[in-house]
Amino acid sequence: MDLKQLSYFVHVAELGSFTKASEVLNIAQPALSRQVRQLEVELRHNLLNRNGRGVTTTDAGKLLLDHAHGILHQVNLTIEDLGRVRGALAGRVAVGLPPSVSRMLTVPLTREFRQCLPNATLSISEGLSISMQEWLLTGRLDIALLYNPSFPADLDAFPLTQEELYFVTNKQNNDEPTPIRLDEIAQLPLVIPNRPNALRMLIESQMASIGCKPRISLEIDGVSAILDLVADGAGHAILPKYAVSTTNNPDAYHMRPIVEPQLISRLNLVTASGRISTLTQNAMLDLIKKTISKVFGPDVANN
């Protein structure tokens, strides 16, 4: 049994689609279909029911899927055990970061990883919260940092830190950096991420709680692009302080505290609850907590 074919089958079965699996695995759909079909021929069982809406597992496919998770996990454990013979962990860990965090965290996290786990392999991906939740469940990611998500039952979350959000405007508006009420912000044009961005959902839910909704000037993903548009006078933004402080020209902006209510964004460390972690993954969890504490300050809730 080819391990690559087994991994391909798991992705197709869990995603319920050859198209989605080919995107996640970054391989052509015909090649993916051919590999899964070869596995079916070798095992002498139809593993998937194919239809116009996607695929479902047959009874044999369900049985293989149960075994496949254990087989692939044992392969990772074997790699780690062989690494310990050389005195170090040698497994692979895949981490997902929101774009806003990736800019601050990727370099220090990679530096810690190389120092503490030199024989292991690290993969870092950027993505929106809803995408990374799916990647956790399908095994594309082992660990993800997610903002303010509503977690399904098959994900475990560990709170890392919380950040106050600020009303960001360009200095050409001559605004004083004094507090501003959320209902006042609702009357002003905002440059805001597209749904289902976690920041967008937090802003909308908090405004709804006081009986208003955002006045959206532009919808655009990407902190840098949002700040560029604010600097150009296209509108205002709601962002954490570090988003402005790490930009190329932080002096171009005013940051005003938001009150009544204050907006707080919470960052969580998330894993798939049904999947057993390897030693490398557990070590990476500790490294992430350590690095977050250094980057965001000593008030991180990592104990």
C-alpha positions in Angstrom: 0.0 0.0 0.0 1.5 3.3 -1.1 1.5 5.9 1.7 1.0 8.8 -0.7 -2.1 7.1 -2.2 -3.4 6.6 1.4 -2.9 10.2 2.2 -4.6 11.3 -1.0 -7.5 9.1 -0.2 -7.9 10.5 3.3 -8.0 14.1 1.9 -10.6 13.2 -0.7 -12.7 11.3 1.8 -12.6 14.0 4.5 -13.2 16.9 2.1 -15.9 15.0 0.1 -14.5 16.3 -3.2 -11.6 15.6 -5.6 -11.6 19.2 -6.6 -11.2 20.5 -3.0 -8.6 17.8 -2.2 -6.6 18.7 -5.3 -6.5 22.3 -4.2 -5.4 21.4 -0.7 -2.7 19.0 -2.0 -1.7 21.2 -4.8 -1.8 18.5 -7.4 -3.8 18.1 -10.6 -7.3 16.6 -10.2 -6.8 13.9 -12.9 -3.5 12.8 -11.2 -5.3 12.7 -7.8 -8.2 10.6 -9.2 -5.8 8.2 -10.9 -3.9 7.6 -7.6 -7.0 7.0 -5.6 -8.3 4.6 -8.3 -5.0 2.7 -8.3 -5.5 2.2 -4.5 -9.0 0.9 -5.1 -7.7 -1.6 -7.7 -5.0 -2.8 -5.4 -7.3 -3.2 -2.4 -10.1 -4.7 -4.7 -12.7 -2.5 -3.1 -14.6 0.6 -4.3 -13.7 3.1 -1.6 -15.7 6.1 -2.8 -19.2 6.7 -4.2 -18.7 9.3 -6.9 -21.6 11.7 -7.9 -22.1 15.1 -9.3 -22.0 16.7 -5.9 -18.8 15.1 -4.8 -17.9 11.8 -3.1 -18.9 9.8 -0.1 -17.2 6.8 1.4 -18.4 3.3 0.9 -18.5 0.8 3.8 -15.0 -0.3 2.8 -13.9 3.4 2.5 -15.1 4.1 6.0 -13.1 1.2 7.3 -10.0 2.2 5.5 -10.4 5.8 6.6 -10.4 4.7 10.3 -7.3 2.7 9.8 -5.6 5.3 7.6 -5.5 7.9 10.3 -3.7 5.5 12.6 -1.3 4.4 9.8 -0.3 7.9 8.9 0.1 8.9 12.5 2.4 5.8 13.1 4.5 6.9 10.2 5.1 10.3 11.8 5.9 8.7 15.1 8.4 6.3 13.5 10.1 9.3 11.9 10.3 10.9 15.3 11.6 7.8 17.0 14.3 7.5 14.4 15.2 11.1 15.0 15.5 10.5 18.7 18.2 7.9 17.9 20.2 10.8 16.6 19.3 12.8 19.8 16.7 15.1 18.3 13.1 15.3 17.1 12.8 14.9 13.4 9.1 15.0 12.6 7.1 17.6 10.5 4.7 20.2 11.8 2.4 22.4 9.8 1.3 25.7 11.3 -1.4 28.2 10.1 -1.2 31.9 10.8 -3.6 34.8 10.1 -2.0 37.3 7.7 -2.0 40.0 10.4 -0.1 37.8 12.8 2.2 36.2 10.2 4.0 39.5 9.6 5.1 39.7 13.2 5.4 36.0 14.1 6.9 34.2 11.2 10.5 35.3 11.6 10.9 34.9 15.4 8.9 31.6 15.4 11.1 30.2 12.6 14.2 31.3 14.5 13.0 29.5 17.7 12.1 26.4 15.7 15.5 26.2 14.0 17.3 26.6 17.3 15.2 24.1 19.4 14.2 21.6 16.7 17.0 21.7 14.1 16.2 18.2 12.7 12.5 18.8 12.3 10.6 20.3 9.4 8.3 23.4 9.7 5.6 24.4 7.2 3.9 27.8 7.7 0.7 28.8 5.8 -1.3 31.9 5.9 -5.1 31.8 5.7 -8.4 33.1 6.9 -9.9 31.6 10.0 -12.6 29.6 8.2 -10.1 28.1 5.8 -7.7 27.2 8.5 -10.4 25.4 10.5 -11.0 23.2 7.5 -7.3 22.6 7.1 -7.0 21.5 10.7 -9.8 19.0 10.3 -8.4 17.6 7.1 -4.8 17.3 8.4 -3.3 20.0 6.2 -2.5 21.9 9.4 -1.5 20.5 12.8 -1.8 23.8 14.6 -3.4 27.1 13.8 -3.7 30.6 15.4 -7.2 31.8 15.1 -9.0 35.0 16.0 -12.4 35.0 17.7 -13.7 31.9 16.0 -16.8 29.9 17.0 -15.2 26.5 17.4 -16.9 23.3 16.3 -16.8 20.4 18.7 -13.9 18.7 16.9 -11.5 21.6 17.5 -9.6 22.3 20.8 -8.8 25.9 21.6 -6.3 27.4 24.0 -6.5 31.2 24.7 -3.2 32.9 24.0 -3.7 36.6 24.2 -6.1 39.4 23.7 -5.6 42.7 22.0 -7.4 46.0 22.2 -8.6 47.3 18.8 -8.2 50.9 17.8 -9.9 53.3 15.4 -7.3 54.2 12.8 -7.4 57.3 10.7 -4.8 59.3 8.8 -3.3 62.4 10.3 -4.6 64.6 7.5 -8.0 64.4 9.3 -6.5 66.3 12.3 -8.2 63.9 14.7 -7.0 64.0 18.3 -6.0 60.5 19.6 -8.8 60.7 22.1 -11.3 57.8 22.8 -14.2 57.4 20.3 -17.5 55.6 21.0 -18.4 52.6 18.8 -21.7 54.2 17.8 -19.8 57.3 16.5 -17.6 55.0 14.4 -20.7 53.5 12.9 -21.4 56.9 11.3 -18.0 57.0 9.6 -16.7 55.3 6.4 -14.7 52.1 7.1 -12.2 50.2 5.1 -12.9 46.7 6.3 -12.0 43.0 5.4 -14.4 40.8 3.5 -16.5 38.2 5.3 -15.9 35.8 7.0 -12.8 37.6 8.3 -12.8 37.2 12.1 -12.1 41.0 12.7 -15.0 41.9 10.4 -17.4 39.5 12.2 -16.3 40.9 15.6 -17.0 44.5 14.5 -20.4 43.7 13.1 -21.5 41.7 16.1 -20.4 44.4 18.6 -22.1 47.1 16.6 -25.3 45.0 16.3 -25.2 44.7 20.1 -25.7 48.4 20.4 -28.2 48.7 17.6 -26.1 49.9 14.7 -24.0 48.6 11.8 -20.8 49.6 10.1 -20.8 52.1 7.2 -18.6 50.3 4.8 -16.6 52.4 2.3 -14.4 49.6 0.9 -14.1 45.8 1.5 -10.5 44.6 1.1 -8.4 41.8 2.6 -4.9 42.5 3.9 -3.8 44.8 6.7 -1.2 46.6 4.5 -3.8 47.3 1.8 -6.3 48.6 4.4 -3.7 50.9 5.9 -2.6 52.2 2.5 -6.2 53.1 1.7 -6.6 54.8 5.1 -3.5 56.8 4.4 -5.0 57.8 1.0 -8.2 59.1 2.6 -10.5 56.3 1.4 -11.9 55.8 4.9 -10.9 54.6 8.4 -10.0 51.3 9.9 -10.4 49.2 13.1 -7.1 47.4 13.8 -4.8 46.3 16.7 -2.0 48.6 17.7 0.7 46.4 16.3 -0.8 46.5 12.8 0.0 50.2 12.7 3.3 50.1 14.6 4.8 47.6 12.2 3.8 49.4 9.0 6.4 51.3 7.0 5.1 54.7 8.1 3.3 54.5 11.5 3.5 58.2 11.9 1.0 58.7 9.1 -1.8 57.5 11.4 -3.8 58.4 14.5 -4.9 55.6 16.7 -7.9 56.3 18.9 -9.1 54.0 21.7 -12.6 52.6 21.2 -15.1 52.8 24.1 -18.7 51.9 24.9 -18.0 49.1 24.2 -14.2 48.5 24.0 -13.3 46.1 21.2 -11.1 43.2 22.2 -9.8 40.6 19.7 -8.8 37.2 21.2 -6.1 35.0 19.7 -6.4 31.2 20.2 -4.1 28.3 19.7 -6.2 25.6 18.0 -5.7 21.9 17.2 -8.0 19.1 16.0 -9.4 17.3 19.0 -9.6 13.9 17.4 -6.0 13.7 16.2 -3.2 12.5 18.5 -0.3 15.0 18.6 3.2 13.9 17.9 6.1 14.9 20.1 7.3 17.4 17.5 3.8 19.0 17.4 3.7 19.2 21.2 7.2 20.8 21.2 5.9 23.3 18.6 2.9 24.2 20.8 5.3 25.2 23.6 7.5 27.2 21.1 4.4 29.1 19.8 3.4 30.0 23.4 7.0 31.1 24.2 7.3 33.2 21.0 3.8 34.8 21.4 4.8 35.9 24.9 8.0 37.5 23.6 6.2 39.3 20.7 3.1 40.4 22.4 4.4 40.9 25.9 4.2 39.2 29.3 0.5 39.3 29.7 -0.1 36.3 27.4 -2.3 33.7 28.9 -0.1 30.7 28.3 -0.3 29.0 31.7 
